[in-house]
Amino acid sequence: MLDSIATSITLNGDPYPLDRDTALTALLERLNMRRGRVAVEINHEIVPKARYDETMVRAGDHVEIINFVGGG
């Protein structure tokens, strides 16, 4: 009997393990990224910041996250 089944996504081109489907905001927190400083695309579609809370990341998804860094 399996206790849990690990899933994975492709995150910025690399495999990334997830325990289960995860809210996008939870994934950003896990990655220590501030939602106001990133842009996210899931399966080649940009996710509006207003939809981060309701958007789920699921096994097999291709996720691209761009983190904006300030400086001069």
Residue frames as a rotation matrix with the C-alpha (Angstrom) as fourth column:
MET 1
0.580 0.815 0.000 0.00
0.815 -0.580 0.000 0.00
0.000 0.000 -1.000 0.00
LEU 2
-0.372 -0.698 0.612 1.32
0.684 -0.652 -0.328 3.45
0.628 0.297 0.719 -0.92
ASP 3
-0.203 0.245 -0.948 1.19
0.847 -0.442 -0.296 6.17
-0.492 -0.863 -0.118 1.74
SER 4
0.444 0.318 -0.838 1.49
-0.129 -0.902 -0.411 8.98
-0.887 0.290 -0.359 -0.77
ILE 5
0.398 -0.282 0.873 2.22
0.892 0.342 -0.296 9.37
-0.215 0.896 0.388 -4.42
ALA 6
-0.212 -0.565 -0.797 4.80
0.242 -0.821 0.518 11.99
-0.947 -0.083 0.310 -5.30
THR 7
0.727 0.398 0.559 4.07
0.654 -0.156 -0.740 14.12
-0.207 0.904 -0.374 -8.31
SER 8
-0.350 -0.857 -0.378 6.22
0.605 -0.515 0.607 16.55
-0.715 -0.017 0.699 -10.19
ILE 9
0.879 0.451 -0.154 6.06
0.203 -0.646 -0.736 19.62
-0.432 0.616 -0.659 -12.35
THR 10
0.023 -0.863 0.504 8.57
0.964 -0.115 -0.240 21.23
0.265 0.491 0.830 -14.66
LEU 11
0.809 0.177 -0.560 9.76
0.419 -0.843 0.338 24.42
-0.412 -0.508 -0.756 -12.99
ASN 12
0.595 -0.562 -0.574 11.85
-0.652 -0.755 0.064 26.76
-0.469 0.336 -0.817 -15.14
GLY 13
0.352 -0.386 -0.853 12.86
-0.810 0.332 -0.484 23.79
0.470 0.861 -0.196 -17.29
ASP 14
-0.734 -0.663 -0.151 13.79
-0.463 0.650 -0.602 21.38
0.497 -0.372 -0.784 -14.49
PRO 15
-0.011 0.721 -0.693 11.81
0.362 0.649 0.669 18.65
0.932 -0.243 -0.268 -12.70
TYR 16
-0.710 -0.122 0.694 10.45
-0.544 -0.531 -0.650 19.81
0.448 -0.839 0.310 -9.34
PRO 17
-0.701 0.422 -0.576 8.73
0.502 0.865 0.022 17.45
0.507 -0.273 -0.817 -6.87
LEU 18
-0.430 0.657 0.619 5.34
-0.789 -0.607 0.096 18.20
0.439 -0.447 0.779 -5.30
ASP 19
-0.925 0.145 0.351 3.49
-0.131 0.746 -0.653 16.09
-0.357 -0.650 -0.670 -2.74
ARG 20
-0.152 0.941 0.301 0.11
0.837 0.284 -0.467 16.95
-0.525 0.181 -0.832 -4.27
ASP 21
0.101 0.288 0.952 -1.66
0.731 -0.671 0.125 19.60
0.675 0.684 -0.278 -6.32
THR 22
-0.321 -0.386 -0.865 -0.61
0.881 -0.457 -0.123 22.92
-0.348 -0.801 0.487 -4.79
ALA 23
0.823 0.551 -0.136 -1.97
0.492 -0.812 -0.313 26.45
-0.283 0.191 -0.940 -4.84
LEU 24
0.408 -0.678 0.612 0.29
0.549 -0.354 -0.757 28.79
0.730 0.645 0.228 -6.78
THR 25
0.538 -0.196 0.820 0.64
-0.562 -0.809 0.175 31.07
0.629 -0.555 -0.545 -3.74
ALA 26
0.874 -0.225 0.431 1.80
-0.243 0.565 0.788 28.08
-0.421 -0.794 0.439 -1.65
LEU 27
0.628 -0.678 0.383 4.39
0.776 0.507 -0.375 27.18
0.061 0.533 0.844 -4.30
LEU 28
0.381 -0.475 0.793 5.69
0.092 -0.834 -0.544 30.76
0.920 0.281 -0.274 -4.32
GLU 29
0.713 -0.091 0.695 5.96
-0.686 -0.295 0.665 30.69
0.145 -0.951 -0.273 -0.51
ARG 30
0.871 -0.380 0.313 7.80
0.243 0.885 0.396 27.36
-0.428 -0.269 0.863 -0.65
LEU 31
0.377 -0.734 0.564 10.26
0.853 0.038 -0.521 28.92
0.361 0.678 0.641 -3.10
ASN 32
-0.019 -0.316 -0.948 10.63
0.757 -0.625 0.193 32.03
-0.654 -0.714 0.251 -0.88
MET 33
-0.785 -0.150 0.601 9.38
0.562 -0.580 0.590 34.30
0.260 0.801 0.540 -3.66
ARG 34
-0.568 0.589 -0.575 7.25
0.127 -0.627 -0.768 37.38
-0.813 -0.509 0.281 -3.06
ARG 35
0.009 0.678 0.735 4.20
0.872 0.354 -0.337 37.40
-0.489 0.644 -0.589 -5.31
GLY 36
0.805 0.325 -0.496 4.55
0.134 -0.915 -0.381 41.11
-0.578 0.240 -0.780 -6.04
ARG 37
0.150 -0.865 -0.478 8.00
-0.719 -0.427 0.548 40.58
-0.678 0.262 -0.686 -7.53
VAL 38
-0.702 -0.379 0.603 7.31
0.056 0.814 0.578 37.68
-0.710 0.440 -0.550 -9.89
ALA 39
-0.014 0.694 -0.720 5.56
-0.992 -0.100 -0.077 36.87
-0.125 0.713 0.690 -13.13
VAL 40
-0.490 -0.077 0.868 4.20
-0.254 0.965 -0.058 33.33
-0.834 -0.249 -0.493 -13.58
GLU 41
-0.113 0.430 -0.896 3.31
-0.975 0.126 0.183 31.31
0.191 0.894 0.405 -16.64
ILE 42
-0.333 0.082 0.939 1.67
-0.349 0.915 -0.204 27.88
-0.876 -0.396 -0.276 -16.40
ASN 43
-0.103 0.219 0.970 1.50
0.688 0.721 -0.089 25.74
-0.719 0.658 -0.225 -19.52
HIS 44
-0.705 -0.395 0.589 2.42
0.707 -0.451 0.544 28.72
0.051 0.800 0.597 -21.71
GLU 45
0.247 0.801 0.546 -0.30
0.537 -0.582 0.610 30.99
0.807 0.142 -0.574 -20.28
ILE 46
-0.751 -0.502 0.429 0.47
-0.007 -0.644 -0.765 34.01
0.660 -0.578 0.480 -18.11
VAL 47
-0.037 0.705 -0.709 -1.34
0.927 0.289 0.239 33.89
0.373 -0.648 -0.664 -14.76
PRO 48
0.115 0.132 0.985 -2.66
-0.045 -0.989 0.138 37.31
0.992 -0.060 -0.108 -13.70
LYS 49
-0.853 -0.512 0.103 -1.58
-0.089 -0.051 -0.995 38.26
0.515 -0.857 -0.002 -10.18
ALA 50
-0.341 0.814 0.470 -5.25
-0.937 -0.334 -0.101 38.60
0.075 -0.475 0.877 -9.22
ARG 51
0.638 0.615 -0.462 -5.67
-0.621 0.767 0.164 34.84
0.455 0.183 0.871 -9.87
TYR 52
-0.417 -0.889 -0.190 -2.62
-0.557 0.415 -0.719 33.55
0.718 -0.194 -0.669 -7.95
ASP 53
-0.563 0.204 0.801 -4.73
-0.772 0.216 -0.598 32.56
-0.295 -0.955 0.036 -4.91
GLU 54
0.407 0.865 0.293 -7.19
-0.636 0.499 -0.588 30.47
-0.655 0.053 0.754 -6.94
THR 55
0.470 -0.290 -0.833 -4.71
-0.773 0.321 -0.548 28.92
0.427 0.901 -0.073 -9.38
MET 56
0.711 -0.206 0.672 -3.64
-0.297 0.779 0.553 25.33
-0.637 -0.593 0.493 -8.72
VAL 57
-0.105 -0.801 -0.590 -0.37
-0.990 0.143 -0.019 23.80
0.099 0.582 -0.807 -9.90
ARG 58
0.740 0.505 0.443 -0.92
-0.526 0.846 -0.085 20.18
-0.418 -0.171 0.892 -10.88
ALA 59
0.042 -0.716 0.697 1.25
0.104 0.697 0.710 17.20
-0.994 0.042 0.104 -11.77
GLY 60
-0.004 -0.152 0.988 2.71
0.938 0.342 0.056 17.56
-0.347 0.927 0.141 -15.23
ASP 61
0.929 0.360 -0.088 2.31
0.318 -0.896 -0.310 21.34
-0.190 0.260 -0.947 -15.38
HIS 62
-0.083 -0.921 0.382 5.07
0.932 -0.208 -0.299 23.42
0.354 0.331 0.875 -16.95
VAL 63
0.840 0.349 -0.415 5.67
0.517 -0.746 0.420 26.43
-0.163 -0.568 -0.807 -14.71
GLU 64
-0.161 -0.856 0.492 7.92
0.763 -0.424 -0.488 29.37
0.626 0.297 0.721 -15.51
ILE 65
0.772 0.327 -0.545 8.56
0.615 -0.601 0.511 31.94
-0.160 -0.729 -0.665 -12.79
ILE 66
-0.021 -0.737 0.676 10.45
0.574 -0.562 -0.595 35.16
0.818 0.375 0.435 -13.45
ASN 67
0.449 0.055 -0.892 11.70
0.866 -0.272 0.419 36.89
-0.219 -0.961 -0.170 -10.32
PHE 68
0.603 -0.194 0.774 12.26
0.281 -0.856 -0.434 40.63
0.747 0.479 -0.461 -10.69
VAL 69
0.240 -0.630 -0.739 15.35
0.952 0.004 0.306 41.92
-0.190 -0.777 0.600 -8.92
GLY 70
0.984 0.112 0.140 16.00
0.133 -0.980 -0.151 45.61
0.120 0.167 -0.979 -8.34
GLY 71
0.284 -0.931 -0.229 19.37
0.636 0.004 0.772 47.24
-0.718 -0.364 0.593 -8.45
GLY 72
0.939 0.082 -0.335 21.49
-0.142 -0.794 -0.592 49.54
-0.314 0.603 -0.733 -10.45
